[in-house]
């Protein structure tokens, strides 16, 4: 469900602070009432929450958390996202989305952030 939610053209992101996790159920009911079609709510995991907050604060990743390749791939992803936005409802938009998804996968493979996560997961499996 998360992948379909993130590929929607009517996606909006809100940052809500000071509410318990149970707030999600109340918010989902409200979205269900207000949405014209099938609205949904997603609670981000800790890593994505930290990333969103860093972006809101205008913080950049530290140099050890990026490589020239991962930086270039991230710029390509952002450029394709912008192109997709400007070419909405045109046949080429689907191709751009596919390329953007491939670039995101390559970025995840080359990003030091994700390599550290994979190493931690492997260590946990061994323990």
OpenMM code with the backbone's topology and positions (N, CA, C; nanometers):
from openmm import Vec3, app, unit

residues = "UNK UNK UNK UNK UNK UNK UNK UNK UNK UNK UNK UNK UNK UNK UNK UNK UNK UNK UNK UNK UNK UNK UNK UNK UNK UNK UNK UNK UNK UNK UNK UNK UNK UNK UNK UNK UNK UNK UNK UNK UNK UNK UNK UNK UNK UNK UNK UNK UNK UNK UNK UNK UNK UNK UNK UNK UNK UNK UNK UNK UNK UNK UNK UNK UNK UNK UNK UNK UNK UNK UNK UNK UNK UNK UNK UNK UNK UNK UNK UNK UNK UNK UNK UNK UNK UNK UNK UNK UNK UNK UNK UNK UNK UNK UNK UNK UNK UNK UNK UNK UNK UNK UNK UNK UNK UNK UNK UNK UNK UNK UNK UNK UNK UNK UNK UNK UNK UNK UNK UNK UNK UNK UNK UNK UNK UNK UNK".split()
positions = [
    Vec3(0.0816, -0.1195, 0.0000),
    Vec3(0.0000, 0.0000, 0.0000),
    Vec3(0.0860, 0.1260, 0.0000),
    Vec3(0.1996, 0.1240, 0.0682),
    Vec3(0.2825, 0.2432, 0.0797),
    Vec3(0.3322, 0.2903, -0.0561),
    Vec3(0.3739, 0.1987, -0.1422),
    Vec3(0.4257, 0.2370, -0.2726),
    Vec3(0.3179, 0.3066, -0.3556),
    Vec3(0.1960, 0.2530, -0.3538),
    Vec3(0.0875, 0.3155, -0.4291),
    Vec3(0.0562, 0.4536, -0.3732),
    Vec3(0.0605, 0.4663, -0.2423),
    Vec3(0.0315, 0.5942, -0.1786),
    Vec3(0.1329, 0.6992, -0.2210),
    Vec3(0.2599, 0.6618, -0.2255),
    Vec3(0.3644, 0.7580, -0.2567),
    Vec3(0.3682, 0.7964, -0.4040),
    Vec3(0.3038, 0.7224, -0.4903),
    Vec3(0.3045, 0.7533, -0.6324),
    Vec3(0.1827, 0.8326, -0.6758),
    Vec3(0.1012, 0.8739, -0.5817),
    Vec3(-0.0196, 0.9480, -0.6149),
    Vec3(0.0127, 1.0922, -0.6472),
    Vec3(-0.0640, 1.1496, -0.7368),
    Vec3(-0.0445, 1.2895, -0.7738),
    Vec3(-0.1032, 1.3847, -0.6716),
    Vec3(-0.1956, 1.3372, -0.5888),
    Vec3(-0.2616, 1.4239, -0.4915),
    Vec3(-0.2025, 1.4099, -0.3514),
    Vec3(-0.0768, 1.3679, -0.3430),
    Vec3(-0.0104, 1.3464, -0.2146),
    Vec3(0.0252, 1.4790, -0.1487),
    Vec3(-0.0067, 1.4920, -0.0213),
    Vec3(0.0314, 1.6076, 0.0593),
    Vec3(0.1017, 1.5571, 0.1837),
    Vec3(0.2029, 1.6298, 0.2286),
    Vec3(0.2782, 1.5905, 0.3473),
    Vec3(0.2587, 1.6977, 0.4535),
    Vec3(0.2198, 1.6539, 0.5723),
    Vec3(0.2025, 1.7430, 0.6861),
    Vec3(0.2902, 1.6933, 0.8000),
    Vec3(0.3457, 1.7844, 0.8754),
    Vec3(0.4225, 1.7484, 0.9937),
    Vec3(0.3361, 1.7846, 1.1141),
    Vec3(0.3060, 1.6861, 1.1972),
    Vec3(0.2216, 1.7065, 1.3147),
    Vec3(0.3027, 1.6667, 1.4371),
    Vec3(0.3112, 1.7561, 1.5331),
    Vec3(0.3884, 1.7283, 1.6546),
    Vec3(0.2970, 1.7317, 1.7764),
    Vec3(0.3370, 1.6587, 1.8782),
    Vec3(0.2671, 1.6653, 2.0054),
    Vec3(0.1432, 1.5799, 2.0177),
    Vec3(0.1257, 1.4845, 1.9270),
    Vec3(0.0086, 1.3966, 1.9369),
    Vec3(0.0562, 1.2531, 1.9593),
    Vec3(-0.0244, 1.1713, 2.0280),
    Vec3(0.0152, 1.0314, 2.0479),
    Vec3(0.0024, 0.9533, 1.9170),
    Vec3(0.0654, 0.8375, 1.9123),
    Vec3(0.0582, 0.7543, 1.7917),
    Vec3(-0.0850, 0.7126, 1.7604),
    Vec3(-0.1696, 0.7071, 1.8625),
    Vec3(-0.3095, 0.6700, 1.8406),
    Vec3(-0.3834, 0.7755, 1.7577),
    Vec3(-0.3248, 0.8931, 1.7436),
    Vec3(-0.3836, 0.9990, 1.6616),
    Vec3(-0.4032, 0.9533, 1.5177),
    Vec3(-0.3208, 0.8596, 1.4724),
    Vec3(-0.3297, 0.8115, 1.3343),
    Vec3(-0.4695, 0.7575, 1.3030),
    Vec3(-0.5305, 0.6867, 1.3974),
    Vec3(-0.6646, 0.6312, 1.3747),
    Vec3(-0.7673, 0.7430, 1.3557),
    Vec3(-0.7586, 0.8460, 1.4393),
    Vec3(-0.8510, 0.9585, 1.4274),
    Vec3(-0.8283, 1.0328, 1.2964),
    Vec3(-0.7012, 1.0492, 1.2614),
    Vec3(-0.6687, 1.1172, 1.1360),
    Vec3(-0.7181, 1.0372, 1.0161),
    Vec3(-0.7046, 0.9047, 1.0218),
    Vec3(-0.7513, 0.8202, 0.9117),
    Vec3(-0.9021, 0.8351, 0.8930),
    Vec3(-0.9769, 0.8391, 1.0023),
    Vec3(-1.1217, 0.8581, 0.9931),
    Vec3(-1.1545, 0.9913, 0.9268),
    Vec3(-1.0826, 1.0950, 0.9654),
    Vec3(-1.1050, 1.2272, 0.9071),
    Vec3(-1.0721, 1.2275, 0.7579),
    Vec3(-0.9606, 1.1661, 0.7204),
    Vec3(-0.9216, 1.1594, 0.5789),
    Vec3(-1.0242, 1.0804, 0.4994),
    Vec3(-1.0739, 0.9718, 0.5557),
    Vec3(-1.1767, 0.8926, 0.4877),
    Vec3(-1.3018, 0.9757, 0.4595),
    Vec3(-1.3385, 1.0595, 0.5551),
    Vec3(-1.4575, 1.1438, 0.5388),
    Vec3(-1.4343, 1.2544, 0.4352),
    Vec3(-1.3155, 1.3117, 0.4363),
    Vec3(-1.2875, 1.4278, 0.3525),
    Vec3(-1.2383, 1.3947, 0.2120),
    Vec3(-1.1833, 1.2769, 0.1925),
    Vec3(-1.1245, 1.2454, 0.0620),
    Vec3(-1.2329, 1.2161, -0.0405),
    Vec3(-1.2055, 1.2562, -0.1624),
    Vec3(-1.2997, 1.2344, -0.2714),
    Vec3(-1.2928, 1.0913, -0.3215),
    Vec3(-1.1773, 1.0279, -0.3010),
    Vec3(-1.1636, 0.8888, -0.3446),
    Vec3(-1.1112, 0.8064, -0.2274),
    Vec3(-0.9988, 0.7452, -0.2437),
    Vec3(-0.9440, 0.6576, -0.1397),
    Vec3(-0.8233, 0.7229, -0.0733),
    Vec3(-0.8487, 0.8124, 0.0187),
    Vec3(-0.7411, 0.8779, 0.0925),
    Vec3(-0.6776, 0.7810, 0.1906),
    Vec3(-0.5524, 0.8085, 0.2292),
    Vec3(-0.4832, 0.7219, 0.3229),
    Vec3(-0.3881, 0.8053, 0.4070),
    Vec3(-0.3446, 0.7487, 0.5170),
    Vec3(-0.2537, 0.8135, 0.6116),
    Vec3(-0.1376, 0.7188, 0.6351),
    Vec3(-0.0171, 0.7725, 0.6447),
    Vec3(0.1006, 0.6903, 0.6681),
    Vec3(0.1832, 0.7531, 0.7796),
    Vec3(0.2215, 0.6725, 0.8779),
    Vec3(0.3122, 0.7157, 0.9831),
    Vec3(0.4522, 0.6755, 0.9404),
    Vec3(0.5410, 0.7732, 0.9268),
    Vec3(0.6763, 0.7450, 0.8800),
    Vec3(0.7585, 0.6750, 0.9871),
    Vec3(0.8533, 0.5930, 0.9419),
    Vec3(0.9435, 0.5299, 1.0377),
    Vec3(1.0427, 0.6345, 1.0892),
    Vec3(1.1221, 0.5970, 1.1869),
    Vec3(1.2108, 0.6920, 1.2539),
    Vec3(1.3110, 0.7563, 1.1576),
    Vec3(1.3679, 0.6768, 1.0675),
    Vec3(1.4673, 0.7290, 0.9739),
    Vec3(1.4063, 0.8341, 0.8803),
    Vec3(1.2891, 0.8034, 0.8257),
    Vec3(1.2246, 0.8989, 0.7359),
    Vec3(1.1810, 1.0243, 0.8118),
    Vec3(1.1358, 1.0077, 0.9354),
    Vec3(1.0973, 1.1232, 1.0167),
    Vec3(1.2172, 1.2133, 1.0384),
    Vec3(1.3320, 1.1546, 1.0716),
    Vec3(1.4542, 1.2341, 1.0902),
    Vec3(1.4912, 1.3064, 0.9618),
    Vec3(1.4770, 1.2374, 0.8470),
    Vec3(1.5109, 1.2985, 0.7194),
    Vec3(1.4187, 1.4167, 0.6892),
    Vec3(1.2875, 1.3981, 0.7109),
    Vec3(1.1911, 1.5060, 0.6857),
    Vec3(1.2220, 1.6256, 0.7743),
    Vec3(1.2472, 1.5995, 0.9014),
    Vec3(1.2772, 1.7099, 0.9925),
    Vec3(1.4057, 1.7819, 0.9531),
    Vec3(1.5054, 1.7075, 0.9088),
    Vec3(1.6294, 1.7702, 0.8628),
    Vec3(1.6029, 1.8593, 0.7420),
    Vec3(1.5194, 1.8125, 0.6499),
    Vec3(1.4862, 1.8933, 0.5320),
    Vec3(1.4085, 2.0175, 0.5713),
    Vec3(1.3157, 2.0044, 0.6666),
    Vec3(1.2384, 2.1195, 0.7121),
    Vec3(1.3309, 2.2230, 0.7760),
    Vec3(1.4290, 2.1754, 0.8500),
    Vec3(1.5259, 2.2651, 0.9146),
    Vec3(1.6292, 2.3196, 0.8172),
    Vec3(1.6340, 2.2647, 0.6973),
    Vec3(1.7314, 2.3099, 0.5977),
    Vec3(1.8686, 2.2482, 0.6160),
    Vec3(1.8744, 2.1391, 0.6910),
    Vec3(2.0023, 2.0733, 0.7159),
    Vec3(2.0415, 1.9878, 0.5960),
    Vec3(2.1698, 1.9814, 0.5723),
    Vec3(2.2232, 1.8960, 0.4661),
    Vec3(2.2872, 1.7741, 0.5303),
    Vec3(2.3055, 1.6694, 0.4527),
    Vec3(2.3754, 1.5521, 0.5044),
    Vec3(2.5220, 1.5850, 0.5247),
    Vec3(2.5789, 1.5248, 0.6278),
    Vec3(2.7221, 1.5422, 0.6510),
    Vec3(2.7983, 1.4717, 0.5399),
    Vec3(2.9219, 1.5169, 0.5147),
    Vec3(2.9978, 1.4647, 0.4013),
    Vec3(3.0212, 1.3143, 0.4092),
    Vec3(3.0343, 1.2568, 0.5300),
    Vec3(3.0555, 1.1119, 0.5383),
    Vec3(2.9281, 1.0338, 0.5082),
    Vec3(2.8146, 1.1020, 0.4983),
    Vec3(2.6887, 1.0355, 0.4682),
    Vec3(2.6530, 1.0421, 0.3201),
    Vec3(2.7453, 1.0954, 0.2400),
    Vec3(2.7195, 1.1017, 0.0967),
    Vec3(2.8492, 1.0793, 0.0203),
    Vec3(2.8367, 1.0272, -0.0983),
    Vec3(2.9506, 1.0106, -0.1875),
    Vec3(2.9203, 1.0925, -0.3121),
    Vec3(3.0203, 1.1197, -0.3944),
    Vec3(2.9909, 1.1922, -0.5192),
    Vec3(2.8848, 1.1202, -0.6028),
    Vec3(2.8895, 0.9865, -0.6041),
    Vec3(2.7908, 0.9106, -0.6828),
    Vec3(2.6516, 0.9236, -0.6229),
    Vec3(2.6403, 0.9073, -0.4906),
    Vec3(2.5072, 0.9160, -0.4299),
    Vec3(2.4523, 1.0582, -0.4408),
    Vec3(2.5390, 1.1581, -0.4323),
    Vec3(2.4942, 1.2971, -0.4495),
    Vec3(2.4415, 1.3213, -0.5904),
    Vec3(2.5139, 1.2700, -0.6899),
    Vec3(2.4716, 1.2872, -0.8291),
    Vec3(2.3398, 1.2145, -0.8556),
    Vec3(2.3266, 1.0943, -0.8022),
    Vec3(2.2021, 1.0188, -0.8207),
    Vec3(2.0855, 1.0889, -0.7520),
    Vec3(2.1097, 1.1481, -0.6358),
    Vec3(2.0029, 1.2202, -0.5667),
    Vec3(1.9606, 1.3430, -0.6473),
    Vec3(2.0570, 1.4139, -0.7070),
    Vec3(2.0221, 1.5291, -0.7916),
    Vec3(1.9405, 1.4835, -0.9128),
    Vec3(1.9778, 1.3687, -0.9698),
    Vec3(1.9021, 1.3153, -1.0841),
    Vec3(1.7603, 1.2797, -1.0418),
    Vec3(1.7455, 1.2190, -0.9246),
    Vec3(1.6130, 1.1839, -0.8733),
    Vec3(1.5278, 1.3094, -0.8562),
    Vec3(1.5863, 1.4130, -0.7983),
    Vec3(1.5115, 1.5371, -0.7776),
    Vec3(1.4728, 1.6012, -0.9113),
    Vec3(1.5640, 1.5968, -1.0089),
    Vec3(1.5335, 1.6537, -1.1403),
    Vec3(1.4210, 1.5765, -1.2088),
    Vec3(1.4239, 1.4453, -1.1993),
    Vec3(1.3173, 1.3640, -1.2587),
    Vec3(1.1845, 1.3857, -1.1869),
    Vec3(1.1892, 1.4075, -1.0566),
    Vec3(1.0664, 1.4378, -0.9826),
    Vec3(1.0058, 1.5688, -1.0317),
    Vec3(1.0909, 1.6678, -1.0550),
    Vec3(1.0419, 1.7962, -1.1060),
    Vec3(0.9845, 1.7796, -1.2466),
    Vec3(1.0534, 1.7038, -1.3307),
    Vec3(1.0036, 1.6802, -1.4665),
    Vec3(0.8695, 1.6085, -1.4636),
    Vec3(0.8576, 1.5100, -1.3760),
    Vec3(0.7324, 1.4370, -1.3634),
    Vec3(0.6191, 1.5302, -1.3224),
    Vec3(0.6473, 1.6193, -1.2303),
    Vec3(0.5464, 1.7151, -1.1854),
    Vec3(0.4994, 1.8028, -1.3017),
    Vec3(0.5951, 1.8526, -1.3810),
    Vec3(0.5608, 1.9439, -1.4901),
    Vec3(0.4970, 1.8736, -1.6096),
    Vec3(0.5124, 1.7425, -1.6178),
    Vec3(0.4561, 1.6672, -1.7297),
    Vec3(0.3400, 1.5783, -1.6870),
    Vec3(0.2733, 1.6166, -1.5797),
    Vec3(0.1585, 1.5392, -1.5321),
    Vec3(0.0554, 1.5246, -1.6438),
    Vec3(-0.0132, 1.4132, -1.6420),
    Vec3(-0.1219, 1.3865, -1.7362),
    Vec3(-0.0755, 1.3799, -1.8817),
    Vec3(0.0532, 1.3573, -1.9018),
    Vec3(0.1049, 1.3373, -2.0366),
    Vec3(0.1617, 1.1956, -2.0440),
    Vec3(0.1606, 1.1353, -2.1618),
    Vec3(0.2055, 0.9952, -2.1735),
    Vec3(0.3486, 0.9720, -2.1242),
    Vec3(0.4362, 1.0692, -2.1391),
    Vec3(0.5759, 1.0526, -2.1009),
    Vec3(0.5948, 1.0483, -1.9485),
    Vec3(0.4948, 1.0918, -1.8750),
    Vec3(0.5053, 1.0965, -1.7285),
    Vec3(0.5313, 0.9575, -1.6700),
    Vec3(0.4684, 0.8552, -1.7235),
    Vec3(0.4873, 0.7189, -1.6744),
    Vec3(0.6319, 0.6726, -1.6943),
    Vec3(0.6916, 0.7057, -1.8089),
    Vec3(0.8310, 0.6689, -1.8349),
    Vec3(0.9241, 0.7394, -1.7370),
    Vec3(0.8957, 0.8666, -1.7116),
    Vec3(0.9784, 0.9423, -1.6176),
    Vec3(0.9688, 0.8823, -1.4784),
    Vec3(0.8494, 0.8414, -1.4377),
    Vec3(0.8321, 0.7779, -1.3064),
    Vec3(0.9150, 0.6506, -1.2968),
    Vec3(0.9136, 0.5691, -1.4035),
    Vec3(0.9909, 0.4449, -1.4037),
    Vec3(1.1407, 0.4726, -1.3913),
    Vec3(1.1894, 0.5694, -1.4676),
    Vec3(1.3321, 0.6049, -1.4608),
    Vec3(1.3661, 0.6585, -1.3226),
    Vec3(1.2796, 0.7415, -1.2686),
    Vec3(1.3018, 0.7975, -1.1349),
    Vec3(1.3105, 0.6863, -1.0308),
    Vec3(1.2233, 0.5858, -1.0408),
    Vec3(1.2261, 0.4737, -0.9470),
    Vec3(1.3560, 0.3933, -0.9594),
    Vec3(1.4064, 0.3787, -1.0825),
    Vec3(1.5333, 0.3094, -1.1030),
    Vec3(1.6487, 0.3891, -1.0417),
    Vec3(1.6443, 0.5211, -1.0590),
    Vec3(1.7473, 0.6076, -1.0016),
    Vec3(1.7431, 0.5994, -0.8491),
    Vec3(1.6229, 0.5958, -0.7920),
    Vec3(1.6112, 0.5849, -0.6463),
    Vec3(1.6739, 0.4546, -0.5973),
    Vec3(1.6498, 0.3467, -0.6679),
    Vec3(1.7076, 0.2176, -0.6298),
    Vec3(1.8607, 0.2228, -0.6369),
    Vec3(1.9145, 0.2829, -0.7422),
    Vec3(2.0603, 0.2978, -0.7532),
    Vec3(2.1153, 0.3849, -0.6403),
    Vec3(2.0421, 0.4909, -0.6065),
    Vec3(2.0853, 0.5783, -0.4973),
    Vec3(2.0913, 0.5004, -0.3667),
    Vec3(1.9899, 0.4183, -0.3404),
    Vec3(1.9887, 0.3380, -0.2176),
    Vec3(2.1068, 0.2413, -0.2149),
    Vec3(2.1425, 0.1882, -0.3307),
    Vec3(2.2545, 0.0937, -0.3378),
    Vec3(2.3882, 0.1625, -0.3140),
    Vec3(2.4012, 0.2895, -0.3510),
    Vec3(2.5300, 0.3584, -0.3403),
    Vec3(2.5420, 0.4502, -0.2201),
    Vec3(2.4321, 0.4790, -0.1530),
    Vec3(2.4344, 0.5726, -0.0410),
    Vec3(2.4969, 0.5098, 0.0831),
    Vec3(2.5960, 0.5778, 0.1434),
    Vec3(2.6556, 0.5260, 0.2675),
    Vec3(2.5534, 0.5097, 0.3797),
    Vec3(2.4481, 0.5871, 0.3808),
    Vec3(2.3458, 0.5753, 0.4842),
    Vec3(2.2836, 0.4365, 0.4803),
    Vec3(2.2488, 0.3893, 0.3621),
    Vec3(2.1838, 0.2592, 0.3486),
    Vec3(2.2829, 0.1446, 0.3665),
    Vec3(2.4091, 0.1671, 0.3334),
    Vec3(2.5100, 0.0633, 0.3550),
    Vec3(2.5286, 0.0374, 0.5035),
    Vec3(2.5264, 0.1435, 0.5847),
    Vec3(2.5388, 0.1284, 0.7300),
    Vec3(2.4192, 0.0496, 0.7845),
    Vec3(2.3003, 0.0769, 0.7332),
    Vec3(2.1810, 0.0046, 0.7777),
    Vec3(2.1921, -0.1429, 0.7462),
    Vec3(2.2368, -0.1756, 0.6254),
    Vec3(2.2493, -0.3153, 0.5851),
    Vec3(2.3508, -0.3871, 0.6722),
    Vec3(2.4629, -0.3191, 0.7055),
    Vec3(2.5636, -0.3795, 0.7907),
    Vec3(2.5067, -0.4068, 0.9296),
    Vec3(2.4290, -0.3127, 0.9831),
    Vec3(2.3682, -0.3308, 1.1147),
    Vec3(2.2691, -0.4477, 1.1127),
    Vec3(2.1895, -0.4592, 1.0054),
    Vec3(2.0941, -0.5693, 0.9945),
    Vec3(2.1652, -0.7032, 0.9883),
    Vec3(2.2772, -0.7098, 0.9143),
    Vec3(2.3514, -0.8340, 0.9046),
    Vec3(2.4129, -0.8719, 1.0384),
    Vec3(2.4611, -0.7713, 1.1139),
    Vec3(2.5170, -0.7977, 1.2459),
    Vec3(2.4100, -0.8509, 1.3400),
    Vec3(2.2893, -0.7985, 1.3308),
    Vec3(2.1799, -0.8443, 1.4154),
    Vec3(2.1430, -0.9886, 1.3835),
    Vec3(2.1471, -1.0243, 1.2553),
    Vec3(2.1154, -1.1613, 1.2145),
    Vec3(2.2198, -1.2587, 1.2679),
    Vec3(2.3464, -1.2188, 1.2693),
    Vec3(2.4546, -1.3045, 1.3154),
    Vec3(2.4461, -1.3246, 1.4662),
    Vec3(2.4020, -1.2211, 1.5387),
    Vec3(2.3977, -1.2288, 1.6854),
    Vec3(2.2962, -1.3250, 1.7361),
] * unit.nanometer
topology = app.Topology()
chain = topology.addChain("A")
for resn in residues:
    res = topology.addResidue(resn, chain)
    for name in ("N", "CA", "C"):
        topology.addAtom(name, app.Element.getBySymbol(name[0]), res)
